Amino acid sequence: MAYVTDRVIHDADAHVMETPEWIEGFASQRVLDYALDHFDIGDISATLTEIERSREMHADAEYQASAESEVMLRKNWRATGAFIPEDRVAALDYMGFASQLVYPTVYNTMLEELEYGDDPGLTYEVASAANRAHIAFCDIDPRLYAVAYIPLQTFEGARALPRPRPSRPAPRRYSSRTAALEIMRRAMWDSTRCGPWPKRREYR
């Protein structure tokens, strides 16, 4: 039985947990090299060890068998559907959610660091590859809505960033879900008109 059965839930803050090979097939060698060198701003060896341990766990039949009962307990790379698209479909079924807005995780941090750097070209190359890989992950199920990262390092770069098209059409009816997404889109658009943000370092 699904975790939620008595109401319609649209999850507005879901994430993927990217793996080192996440953008392979979507990125140039320069971007691949940068992404591997900057995959984690913390202890990268510990992160890679955890990812490999999580791969082993997801491949274990006993771990898979308990996925439904533990769907709300598992976190990060150990969560069902964290980085395996087919498992995310199963996780949605187990949770009973009608849809998810799915955000990047590793590439959020990486692109934020790049935005404060001095190589806009690299910033937008990484963003393009990450966004396309992210959309490819979400394209497995119409309940998954990929949230792209659009750097505002330069407005020219942001405007020129490719807008990949998902393979499925937009819903025809203007449902409560599409209304909510439109409200969020407008809110994010309007936030860019509020003037320059304070420097991030001031918050630390």
Z-matrix of the N, CA and C atoms (Angstrom, degrees):
N
C 1 1.456
C 2 1.523 1 109.86
N 3 1.328 2 116.92 1 139.07
C 4 1.459 3 121.14 2 -179.16
C 5 1.529 4 110.92 3 -65.83
N 6 1.325 5 115.69 4 154.34
C 7 1.460 6 121.74 5 178.81
C 8 1.526 7 111.14 6 -61.71
N 9 1.345 8 117.20 7 -39.26
C 10 1.460 9 122.71 8 178.07
C 11 1.526 10 108.75 9 -115.41
N 12 1.332 11 116.82 10 125.71
C 13 1.467 12 120.37 11 -179.04
C 14 1.519 13 113.14 12 -131.95
N 15 1.334 14 117.84 13 -14.03
C 16 1.461 15 119.80 14 -171.40
C 17 1.520 16 114.08 15 -109.58
N 18 1.336 17 117.34 16 10.48
C 19 1.471 18 119.90 17 179.35
C 20 1.530 19 109.38 18 -160.91
N 21 1.326 20 115.88 19 166.03
C 22 1.466 21 121.17 20 178.25
C 23 1.525 22 108.53 21 -96.24
N 24 1.319 23 115.77 22 123.03
C 25 1.459 24 121.81 23 -178.41
C 26 1.521 25 109.79 24 -116.64
N 27 1.331 26 116.60 25 124.40
C 28 1.459 27 122.52 26 170.52
C 29 1.526 28 107.01 27 -109.56
N 30 1.301 29 116.34 28 108.87
C 31 1.469 30 122.63 29 -176.78
C 32 1.524 31 109.04 30 -77.02
N 33 1.330 32 117.27 31 115.34
C 34 1.470 33 121.35 32 -174.83
C 35 1.517 34 113.22 33 -97.83
N 36 1.332 35 118.47 34 6.36
C 37 1.470 36 119.29 35 -178.14
C 38 1.524 37 110.05 36 -148.38
N 39 1.320 38 115.91 37 64.38
C 40 1.459 39 121.75 38 175.11
C 41 1.531 40 108.98 39 -102.63
N 42 1.321 41 116.20 40 158.00
C 43 1.464 42 121.00 41 -177.56
C 44 1.520 43 110.90 42 -135.91
N 45 1.310 44 114.98 43 155.61
C 46 1.457 45 121.40 44 162.78
C 47 1.526 46 107.13 45 -99.05
N 48 1.327 47 116.11 46 159.75
C 49 1.461 48 121.81 47 173.73
C 50 1.522 49 106.70 48 -118.15
N 51 1.318 50 115.72 49 98.66
C 52 1.452 51 120.49 50 -173.25
C 53 1.531 52 112.07 51 -66.63
N 54 1.321 53 114.19 52 154.04
C 55 1.459 54 122.73 53 176.73
C 56 1.523 55 108.81 54 -112.39
N 57 1.346 56 118.34 55 164.84
C 58 1.472 57 119.72 56 -175.20
C 59 1.522 58 114.92 57 -56.10
N 60 1.328 59 117.59 58 -30.26
C 61 1.473 60 120.21 59 -178.19
C 62 1.522 61 112.55 60 -91.41
N 63 1.314 62 118.15 61 11.28
C 64 1.471 63 123.96 62 -170.63
C 65 1.527 64 113.74 63 -51.64
N 66 1.325 65 117.78 64 -43.67
C 67 1.468 66 120.18 65 -173.05
C 68 1.530 67 112.97 66 -99.32
N 69 1.337 68 117.74 67 8.92
C 70 1.464 69 119.23 68 176.19
C 71 1.526 70 109.52 69 -60.52
N 72 1.311 71 116.43 70 135.48
C 73 1.457 72 121.11 71 -176.23
C 74 1.521 73 113.27 72 90.44
N 75 1.340 74 116.54 73 -8.27
C 76 1.460 75 121.04 74 179.84
C 77 1.530 76 111.95 75 -122.80
N 78 1.333 77 117.62 76 -5.97
C 79 1.462 78 120.80 77 -170.02
C 80 1.520 79 111.78 78 -130.12
N 81 1.335 80 114.93 79 153.60
C 82 1.463 81 121.13 80 172.09
C 83 1.527 82 109.29 81 -72.97
N 84 1.323 83 116.40 82 168.37
C 85 1.464 84 119.83 83 179.17
C 86 1.517 85 111.21 84 -63.06
N 87 1.309 86 117.10 85 -36.06
C 88 1.470 87 120.95 86 178.46
C 89 1.528 88 110.89 87 -60.69
N 90 1.308 89 116.36 88 -42.95
C 91 1.466 90 120.65 89 -179.84
C 92 1.532 91 110.36 90 -70.84
N 93 1.321 92 117.15 91 -41.05
C 94 1.463 93 120.23 92 177.74
C 95 1.522 94 111.21 93 -59.22
N 96 1.337 95 115.73 94 -44.91
C 97 1.468 96 119.79 95 -179.56
C 98 1.525 97 110.85 96 -63.09
N 99 1.329 98 116.46 97 -43.39
C 100 1.464 99 119.76 98 179.86
C 101 1.533 100 110.44 99 -63.53
N 102 1.328 101 116.07 100 -45.00
C 103 1.460 102 119.96 101 -176.96
C 104 1.524 103 111.59 102 -62.45
N 105 1.314 104 116.87 103 -40.24
C 106 1.466 105 119.59 104 179.28
C 107 1.526 106 111.33 105 -68.13
N 108 1.326 107 117.02 106 -36.71
C 109 1.468 108 121.14 107 -179.63
C 110 1.523 109 112.08 108 -73.89
N 111 1.331 110 117.57 109 -22.95
C 112 1.469 111 121.63 110 -175.51
C 113 1.527 112 111.18 111 -124.34
N 114 1.323 113 116.33 112 31.78
C 115 1.463 114 119.72 113 -175.62
C 116 1.521 115 111.99 114 -65.92
N 117 1.304 116 117.20 115 -30.28
C 118 1.465 117 120.55 116 -179.06
C 119 1.517 118 108.08 117 -144.86
N 120 1.334 119 116.46 118 131.02
C 121 1.467 120 119.38 119 179.96
C 122 1.528 121 111.25 120 -84.23
N 123 1.337 122 116.31 121 -4.73
C 124 1.454 123 120.30 122 177.40
C 125 1.521 124 110.80 123 -98.85
N 126 1.316 125 116.36 124 -133.98
C 127 1.461 126 122.62 125 179.09
C 128 1.520 127 108.20 126 -86.26
N 129 1.326 128 116.14 127 95.44
C 130 1.463 129 119.51 128 -173.33
C 131 1.519 130 111.37 129 -66.27
N 132 1.330 131 118.10 130 -33.11
C 133 1.461 132 119.51 131 -179.67
C 134 1.525 133 110.45 132 -64.37
N 135 1.335 134 117.55 133 -39.96
C 136 1.463 135 121.03 134 177.68
C 137 1.521 136 110.67 135 -66.25
N 138 1.337 137 116.57 136 -38.82
C 139 1.468 138 120.63 137 179.25
C 140 1.526 139 110.64 138 -64.04
N 141 1.323 140 116.85 139 -47.01
C 142 1.461 141 120.30 140 -179.35
C 143 1.523 142 111.38 141 -64.39
N 144 1.322 143 116.72 142 -36.89
C 145 1.468 144 120.57 143 176.57
C 146 1.520 145 110.73 144 -62.73
N 147 1.331 146 116.77 145 -43.08
C 148 1.465 147 121.19 146 178.83
C 149 1.528 148 110.93 147 -64.92
N 150 1.330 149 117.73 148 -39.06
C 151 1.465 150 120.52 149 178.91
C 152 1.526 151 110.74 150 -63.18
N 153 1.322 152 116.10 151 -45.16
C 154 1.464 153 119.01 152 -179.98
C 155 1.522 154 111.17 153 -65.73
N 156 1.319 155 117.15 154 -38.46
C 157 1.461 156 120.31 155 176.45
C 158 1.531 157 110.13 156 -63.36
N 159 1.322 158 116.69 157 -39.36
C 160 1.462 159 120.74 158 179.50
C 161 1.520 160 111.08 159 -66.31
N 162 1.324 161 117.60 160 -38.55
C 163 1.471 162 120.46 161 176.63
C 164 1.528 163 109.93 162 -58.50
N 165 1.321 164 115.94 163 -45.26
C 166 1.460 165 120.39 164 -179.55
C 167 1.530 166 110.78 165 -62.30
N 168 1.311 167 116.23 166 -41.12
C 169 1.461 168 120.45 167 -179.41
C 170 1.525 169 111.04 168 -64.75
N 171 1.332 170 117.57 169 -43.70
C 172 1.462 171 120.83 170 -179.15
C 173 1.525 172 112.27 171 -67.02
N 174 1.328 173 116.56 172 -24.50
C 175 1.464 174 120.42 173 178.93
C 176 1.524 175 112.28 174 -84.87
N 177 1.319 176 117.18 175 -8.16
C 178 1.460 177 122.40 176 -177.54
C 179 1.530 178 110.23 177 -82.70
N 180 1.319 179 116.46 178 129.21
C 181 1.472 180 120.75 179 -176.27
C 182 1.530 181 111.75 180 -62.72
N 183 1.306 182 117.47 181 -38.36
C 184 1.464 183 120.07 182 -179.98
C 185 1.527 184 111.23 183 -66.45
N 186 1.339 185 116.06 184 -38.87
C 187 1.468 186 120.54 185 177.84
C 188 1.523 187 110.29 186 -65.15
N 189 1.322 188 116.62 187 -41.24
C 190 1.462 189 120.79 188 177.76
C 191 1.528 190 111.11 189 -64.23
N 192 1.314 191 116.32 190 -37.74
C 193 1.462 192 120.01 191 -177.13
C 194 1.525 193 112.63 192 -65.61
N 195 1.317 194 116.72 193 -27.82
C 196 1.463 195 120.40 194 -179.27
C 197 1.528 196 112.68 195 -98.02
N 198 1.340 197 116.83 196 9.85
C 199 1.470 198 121.01 197 -175.75
C 200 1.528 199 111.49 198 -61.47
N 201 1.316 200 118.06 199 -42.54
C 202 1.465 201 120.11 200 -176.99
C 203 1.524 202 111.54 201 -65.96
N 204 1.310 203 117.17 202 -45.02
C 205 1.464 204 119.98 203 -176.88
C 206 1.525 205 112.38 204 -70.89
N 207 1.338 206 117.29 205 -21.77
C 208 1.461 207 121.15 206 -177.79
C 209 1.529 208 112.98 207 -111.57
N 210 1.329 209 117.08 208 15.97
C 211 1.459 210 119.74 209 -171.80
C 212 1.531 211 112.40 210 -61.17
N 213 1.316 212 118.74 211 -31.53
C 214 1.458 213 121.28 212 -179.30
C 215 1.530 214 112.46 213 -91.54
N 216 1.319 215 117.34 214 -0.98
C 217 1.462 216 121.39 215 -177.25
C 218 1.526 217 113.14 216 -102.89
N 219 1.310 218 117.11 217 -31.94
C 220 1.471 219 120.93 218 -175.95
C 221 1.525 220 110.61 219 -77.33
N 222 1.317 221 116.28 220 138.73
C 223 1.458 222 121.52 221 -175.14
C 224 1.531 223 111.75 222 -129.11
N 225 1.343 224 113.25 223 161.25
C 226 1.470 225 122.26 224 175.95
C 227 1.529 226 110.63 225 54.51
N 228 1.325 227 119.04 226 -137.44
C 229 1.463 228 120.17 227 -175.12
C 230 1.520 229 112.32 228 -67.59
N 231 1.311 230 117.30 229 -18.80
C 232 1.464 231 120.50 230 -179.68
C 233 1.529 232 112.22 231 -81.54
N 234 1.310 233 117.14 232 -11.42
C 235 1.463 234 120.60 233 -179.33
C 236 1.523 235 110.72 234 -69.53
N 237 1.319 236 115.82 235 144.07
C 238 1.460 237 120.24 236 175.91
C 239 1.531 238 109.34 237 -65.76
N 240 1.339 239 115.78 238 124.40
C 241 1.457 240 120.11 239 -178.61
C 242 1.511 241 114.13 240 86.11
N 243 1.324 242 117.78 241 10.23
C 244 1.463 243 120.54 242 -178.85
C 245 1.519 244 112.01 243 -62.60
N 246 1.340 245 116.62 244 -39.76
C 247 1.471 246 119.56 245 -178.23
C 248 1.522 247 113.09 246 -144.52
N 249 1.324 248 117.70 247 -0.20
C 250 1.467 249 121.81 248 177.87
C 251 1.532 250 107.63 249 -107.29
N 252 1.338 251 118.40 250 113.59
C 253 1.475 252 120.48 251 -173.03
C 254 1.530 253 113.71 252 -56.06
N 255 1.326 254 117.29 253 -44.47
C 256 1.462 255 119.72 254 -177.88
C 257 1.530 256 111.15 255 -62.63
N 258 1.320 257 116.06 256 -33.89
C 259 1.468 258 119.17 257 178.20
C 260 1.531 259 111.55 258 -71.15
N 261 1.341 260 117.23 259 -29.41
C 262 1.469 261 118.77 260 177.65
C 263 1.533 262 110.22 261 -66.41
N 264 1.324 263 116.93 262 -35.95
C 265 1.461 264 120.49 263 176.22
C 266 1.528 265 109.61 264 -61.13
N 267 1.330 266 116.26 265 -45.67
C 268 1.460 267 120.40 266 178.68
C 269 1.523 268 110.90 267 -63.17
N 270 1.330 269 116.92 268 -40.37
C 271 1.465 270 120.69 269 -179.87
C 272 1.526 271 111.12 270 -61.46
N 273 1.330 272 117.18 271 -40.91
C 274 1.466 273 120.54 272 177.44
C 275 1.532 274 110.69 273 -61.61
N 276 1.318 275 116.16 274 -40.51
C 277 1.464 276 119.91 275 177.79
C 278 1.529 277 110.17 276 -64.56
N 279 1.324 278 116.99 277 -42.88
C 280 1.466 279 120.76 278 -179.12
C 281 1.531 280 111.05 279 -64.98
N 282 1.331 281 117.11 280 -37.68
C 283 1.462 282 120.30 281 -178.35
C 284 1.520 283 112.27 282 -81.30
N 285 1.332 284 116.51 283 -27.53
C 286 1.456 285 119.88 284 -179.11
C 287 1.513 286 113.51 285 79.82
N 288 1.339 287 117.17 286 21.24
C 289 1.456 288 120.60 287 -179.22
C 290 1.531 289 110.18 288 -81.94
N 291 1.332 290 115.98 289 144.31
C 292 1.458 291 121.01 290 -179.83
C 293 1.519 292 112.10 291 -77.56
N 294 1.332 293 116.96 292 -30.27
C 295 1.467 294 120.78 293 179.71
C 296 1.521 295 109.30 294 -165.32
N 297 1.316 296 115.09 295 166.01
C 298 1.461 297 121.70 296 175.47
C 299 1.523 298 109.59 297 -138.89
N 300 1.326 299 116.23 298 135.60
C 301 1.457 300 121.17 299 162.23
C 302 1.517 301 106.02 300 -85.80
N 303 1.320 302 116.52 301 119.72
C 304 1.462 303 120.96 302 -171.55
C 305 1.531 304 109.98 303 -109.23
N 306 1.321 305 115.88 304 120.72
C 307 1.464 306 122.73 305 -177.94
C 308 1.528 307 110.71 306 -103.84
N 309 1.322 308 117.00 307 152.02
C 310 1.467 309 119.49 308 170.67
C 311 1.526 310 109.90 309 -72.46
N 312 1.318 311 116.61 310 165.80
C 313 1.465 312 121.25 311 179.36
C 314 1.525 313 110.72 312 -124.83
N 315 1.317 314 116.71 313 -67.74
C 316 1.467 315 120.36 314 179.69
C 317 1.519 316 110.82 315 -59.95
N 318 1.338 317 116.29 316 -42.71
C 319 1.468 318 119.05 317 -176.35
C 320 1.521 319 112.48 318 -76.28
N 321 1.321 320 118.72 319 -18.96
C 322 1.466 321 119.31 320 169.47
C 323 1.518 322 110.49 321 -58.52
N 324 1.326 323 115.25 322 -50.08
C 325 1.467 324 120.73 323 -178.54
C 326 1.522 325 111.42 324 -66.58
N 327 1.332 326 116.13 325 -44.37
C 328 1.452 327 120.16 326 -178.19
C 329 1.524 328 111.52 327 -62.29
N 330 1.324 329 116.86 328 -44.29
C 331 1.464 330 120.31 329 -178.75
C 332 1.525 331 111.70 330 -71.59
N 333 1.311 332 117.27 331 -32.40
C 334 1.460 333 119.52 332 175.53
C 335 1.526 334 110.43 333 -62.31
N 336 1.331 335 116.48 334 -42.61
C 337 1.465 336 120.32 335 177.29
C 338 1.530 337 110.51 336 -63.82
N 339 1.323 338 116.90 337 -41.96
C 340 1.461 339 120.73 338 -179.59
C 341 1.526 340 111.76 339 -63.76
N 342 1.326 341 117.12 340 -36.37
C 343 1.470 342 120.35 341 -178.73
C 344 1.526 343 112.07 342 -61.96
N 345 1.314 344 117.22 343 -25.01
C 346 1.462 345 120.65 344 178.93
C 347 1.522 346 111.48 345 -96.05
N 348 1.329 347 116.76 346 9.93
C 349 1.453 348 121.68 347 178.14
C 350 1.507 349 112.19 348 -95.77
N 351 1.320 350 115.73 349 -164.99
C 352 1.466 351 120.58 350 -174.73
C 353 1.522 352 112.87 351 -121.32
N 354 1.341 353 117.06 352 22.63
C 355 1.462 354 120.35 353 179.86
C 356 1.538 355 109.44 354 -129.81
N 357 1.333 356 117.37 355 77.32
C 358 1.469 357 119.79 356 -179.06
C 359 1.524 358 113.19 357 -57.45
N 360 1.319 359 116.39 358 -33.36
C 361 1.460 360 118.76 359 179.95
C 362 1.519 361 111.65 360 -59.12
N 363 1.322 362 115.86 361 -44.32
C 364 1.459 363 120.11 362 178.38
C 365 1.521 364 110.98 363 -66.99
N 366 1.320 365 116.19 364 -39.44
C 367 1.474 366 119.89 365 178.98
C 368 1.519 367 110.84 366 -55.12
N 369 1.325 368 117.01 367 -48.01
C 370 1.466 369 119.96 368 -175.04
C 371 1.527 370 112.01 369 -78.14
N 372 1.327 371 117.51 370 -25.60
C 373 1.463 372 119.19 371 172.82
C 374 1.519 373 110.79 372 -66.96
N 375 1.330 374 116.34 373 -44.16
C 376 1.471 375 120.32 374 178.07
C 377 1.529 376 110.22 375 -64.64
N 378 1.321 377 117.25 376 -43.71
C 379 1.463 378 120.79 377 -179.93
C 380 1.523 379 111.09 378 -60.71
N 381 1.317 380 116.95 379 -43.75
C 382 1.461 381 120.39 380 -179.35
C 383 1.522 382 111.01 381 -61.86
N 384 1.337 383 116.82 382 -46.95
C 385 1.465 384 120.54 383 -179.66
C 386 1.522 385 111.06 384 -64.48
N 387 1.334 386 116.27 385 -44.46
C 388 1.465 387 120.23 386 -178.48
C 389 1.523 388 111.44 387 -64.70
N 390 1.327 389 116.73 388 -41.33
C 391 1.464 390 120.03 389 179.97
C 392 1.525 391 111.69 390 -64.60
N 393 1.316 392 116.54 391 -42.20
C 394 1.465 393 119.22 392 -179.06
C 395 1.529 394 111.48 393 -67.83
N 396 1.334 395 116.86 394 -38.66
C 397 1.462 396 120.01 395 176.36
C 398 1.528 397 110.76 396 -65.11
N 399 1.324 398 115.02 397 -38.14
C 400 1.466 399 121.09 398 -179.72
C 401 1.528 400 110.73 399 -65.35
N 402 1.323 401 116.87 400 -44.20
C 403 1.460 402 121.20 401 178.37
C 404 1.524 403 110.65 402 -64.50
N 405 1.344 404 117.00 403 -38.30
C 406 1.461 405 120.29 404 178.92
C 407 1.528 406 110.92 405 -62.19
N 408 1.327 407 116.69 406 -38.42
C 409 1.468 408 120.84 407 177.44
C 410 1.526 409 110.26 408 -62.66
N 411 1.319 410 116.64 409 -46.77
C 412 1.467 411 121.29 410 -174.87
C 413 1.521 412 113.45 411 -76.52
N 414 1.308 413 116.93 412 -15.87
C 415 1.463 414 119.91 413 -173.84
C 416 1.525 415 113.01 414 -72.28
N 417 1.317 416 116.45 415 -3.88
C 418 1.463 417 119.94 416 -178.45
C 419 1.526 418 112.35 417 -73.59
N 420 1.346 419 117.25 418 -21.51
C 421 1.465 420 119.41 419 -173.84
C 422 1.524 421 109.25 420 -146.64
N 423 1.330 422 118.84 421 131.69
C 424 1.468 423 121.03 422 -177.81
C 425 1.525 424 113.79 423 -66.10
N 426 1.314 425 117.89 424 -10.31
C 427 1.465 426 120.50 425 177.07
C 428 1.521 427 112.40 426 -81.18
N 429 1.333 428 117.00 427 -11.25
C 430 1.460 429 121.66 428 -177.74
C 431 1.525 430 109.99 429 -98.79
N 432 1.325 431 116.11 430 125.98
C 433 1.459 432 121.89 431 179.46
C 434 1.523 433 108.81 432 -117.76
N 435 1.323 434 115.99 433 111.45
C 436 1.466 435 121.02 434 -177.67
C 437 1.522 436 110.63 435 -73.82
N 438 1.322 437 116.26 436 130.96
C 439 1.468 438 122.29 437 175.43
C 440 1.524 439 108.05 438 -101.50
N 441 1.317 440 116.25 439 114.55
C 442 1.462 441 121.20 440 -177.34
C 443 1.528 442 111.35 441 -81.02
N 444 1.318 443 115.31 442 157.85
C 445 1.472 444 121.99 443 174.19
C 446 1.528 445 107.31 444 -103.61
N 447 1.316 446 116.37 445 117.54
C 448 1.463 447 121.63 446 178.97
C 449 1.531 448 108.04 447 -111.75
N 450 1.330 449 118.24 448 100.37
C 451 1.467 450 119.44 449 179.59
C 452 1.528 451 111.10 450 -65.01
N 453 1.320 452 116.36 451 143.50
C 454 1.464 453 121.82 452 176.33
C 455 1.518 454 110.78 453 -110.25
N 456 1.326 455 115.38 454 33.54
C 457 1.464 456 119.66 455 177.86
C 458 1.523 457 110.74 456 -61.51
N 459 1.327 458 115.39 457 -41.76
C 460 1.463 459 121.46 458 169.75
C 461 1.519 460 107.27 459 -138.94
N 462 1.321 461 116.78 460 142.40
C 463 1.457 462 118.84 461 179.33
C 464 1.525 463 110.74 462 -68.88
N 465 1.333 464 116.82 463 -30.77
C 466 1.458 465 119.52 464 177.97
C 467 1.522 466 110.32 465 -63.77
N 468 1.332 467 115.92 466 -44.20
C 469 1.461 468 119.98 467 179.07
C 470 1.512 469 112.36 468 -65.11
N 471 1.336 470 116.44 469 -39.53
C 472 1.462 471 120.06 470 179.34
C 473 1.523 472 110.82 471 -64.37
N 474 1.342 473 116.58 472 -42.04
C 475 1.467 474 119.93 473 179.94
C 476 1.518 475 111.41 474 -66.80
N 477 1.334 476 116.75 475 -33.77
C 478 1.461 477 120.46 476 -175.83
C 479 1.519 478 112.98 477 -82.95
N 480 1.330 479 117.55 478 -11.40
C 481 1.465 480 120.26 479 -177.50
C 482 1.520 481 109.80 480 -61.80
N 483 1.327 482 117.68 481 128.35
C 484 1.475 483 119.47 482 -179.51
C 485 1.514 484 111.62 483 -59.23
N 486 1.327 485 116.04 484 142.20
C 487 1.459 486 122.21 485 175.81
C 488 1.524 487 107.66 486 -105.59
N 489 1.334 488 117.71 487 92.79
C 490 1.473 489 118.74 488 -178.72
C 491 1.517 490 110.64 489 -63.48
N 492 1.319 491 115.74 490 144.32
C 493 1.458 492 120.92 491 179.17
C 494 1.526 493 109.78 492 -99.35
N 495 1.324 494 118.34 493 128.06
C 496 1.458 495 119.81 494 175.03
C 497 1.518 496 110.22 495 -66.80
N 498 1.324 497 115.81 496 155.48
C 499 1.465 498 119.28 497 -176.08
C 500 1.520 499 112.47 498 -75.17
N 501 1.347 500 117.80 499 -18.49
C 502 1.460 501 119.50 500 -178.46
C 503 1.528 502 110.28 501 -98.52
N 504 1.319 503 118.15 502 147.58
C 505 1.468 504 120.79 503 -179.76
C 506 1.515 505 111.52 504 -74.11
N 507 1.316 506 115.96 505 159.23
C 508 1.462 507 120.80 506 174.62
C 509 1.518 508 108.98 507 -70.08
N 510 1.334 509 117.29 508 151.43
C 511 1.473 510 119.13 509 179.22
C 512 1.517 511 111.54 510 -62.05
N 513 1.328 512 116.64 511 141.83
C 514 1.457 513 120.95 512 -176.62
C 515 1.524 514 111.66 513 -74.27
N 516 1.308 515 116.69 514 -40.19
C 517 1.450 516 119.85 515 -177.32
C 518 1.522 517 110.51 516 -84.40
N 519 1.307 518 115.21 517 142.93
C 520 1.463 519 120.47 518 179.30
C 521 1.526 520 107.75 519 -84.86
N 522 1.332 521 116.17 520 79.48
C 523 1.453 522 122.67 521 -174.39
C 524 1.520 523 110.77 522 -79.06
N 525 1.327 524 115.98 523 175.84
C 526 1.461 525 120.51 524 176.82
C 527 1.518 526 110.47 525 -62.18
N 528 1.334 527 116.77 526 -31.47
C 529 1.457 528 120.03 527 179.23
C 530 1.527 529 110.53 528 -67.23
N 531 1.333 530 117.20 529 -47.90
C 532 1.459 531 118.80 530 -179.65
C 533 1.517 532 111.07 531 -67.39
N 534 1.315 533 116.93 532 -31.39
C 535 1.462 534 119.76 533 176.14
C 536 1.521 535 110.61 534 -63.91
N 537 1.341 536 116.18 535 -43.69
C 538 1.466 537 120.16 536 179.27
C 539 1.518 538 110.91 537 -63.77
N 540 1.324 539 116.33 538 -40.96
C 541 1.469 540 119.83 539 179.44
C 542 1.530 541 110.53 540 -64.93
N 543 1.326 542 117.31 541 -37.91
C 544 1.457 543 120.66 542 179.23
C 545 1.526 544 110.34 543 -65.31
N 546 1.333 545 116.98 544 -40.33
C 547 1.457 546 120.60 545 177.83
C 548 1.524 547 110.31 546 -61.52
N 549 1.333 548 116.38 547 -44.16
C 550 1.466 549 119.77 548 -179.98
C 551 1.523 550 111.17 549 -65.84
N 552 1.342 551 115.61 550 -39.03
C 553 1.472 552 118.68 551 179.04
C 554 1.519 553 110.22 552 -60.87
N 555 1.331 554 116.51 553 -44.07
C 556 1.460 555 120.26 554 -179.90
C 557 1.519 556 111.01 555 -64.89
N 558 1.334 557 115.90 556 -39.31
C 559 1.466 558 119.15 557 -179.77
C 560 1.516 559 110.67 558 -63.11
N 561 1.345 560 116.95 559 -42.36
C 562 1.457 561 119.62 560 -179.55
C 563 1.525 562 110.33 561 -68.86
N 564 1.320 563 116.77 562 -37.31
C 565 1.465 564 119.92 563 178.08
C 566 1.515 565 110.35 564 -64.92
N 567 1.337 566 117.53 565 -46.02
C 568 1.453 567 121.02 566 -177.87
C 569 1.522 568 112.04 567 -64.91
N 570 1.340 569 117.30 568 -28.76
C 571 1.460 570 119.28 569 -178.79
C 572 1.523 571 111.82 570 -65.71
N 573 1.344 572 117.02 571 -22.30
C 574 1.457 573 119.55 572 179.64
C 575 1.525 574 111.87 573 -76.70
N 576 1.338 575 117.82 574 -8.72
C 577 1.464 576 121.08 575 -177.75
C 578 1.536 577 112.05 576 -97.31
N 579 1.316 578 116.09 577 6.57
C 580 1.469 579 119.82 578 -173.74
C 581 1.515 580 113.07 579 -89.83
N 582 1.315 581 117.93 580 11.84
C 583 1.453 582 120.28 581 -179.60
C 584 1.515 583 111.31 582 87.97
N 585 1.322 584 117.38 583 176.52
C 586 1.462 585 121.01 584 -176.75
C 587 1.526 586 111.43 585 -65.10
N 588 1.336 587 114.52 586 142.21
C 589 1.449 588 119.78 587 176.98
C 590 1.529 589 109.37 588 -77.26
N 591 1.353 590 118.24 589 149.77
C 592 1.466 591 119.63 590 172.06
C 593 1.511 592 109.45 591 -59.84
N 594 1.303 593 117.39 592 151.76
C 595 1.441 594 120.00 593 179.77
C 596 1.528 595 109.86 594 -61.19
N 597 1.341 596 114.71 595 139.64
C 598 1.441 597 120.20 596 -175.90
C 599 1.517 598 112.75 597 -57.62
N 600 1.330 599 117.40 598 -33.38
C 601 1.448 600 120.28 599 -175.66
C 602 1.524 601 111.83 600 -62.41
N 603 1.325 602 117.69 601 -22.43
C 604 1.457 603 120.91 602 -179.01
C 605 1.520 604 111.92 603 -68.38
N 606 1.357 605 117.00 604 -17.57
C 607 1.451 606 120.46 605 -178.11
C 608 1.532 607 111.73 606 -90.58
N 609 1.303 608 116.64 607 -5.69
C 610 1.467 609 119.19 608 -175.43
C 611 1.505 610 111.47 609 -97.42
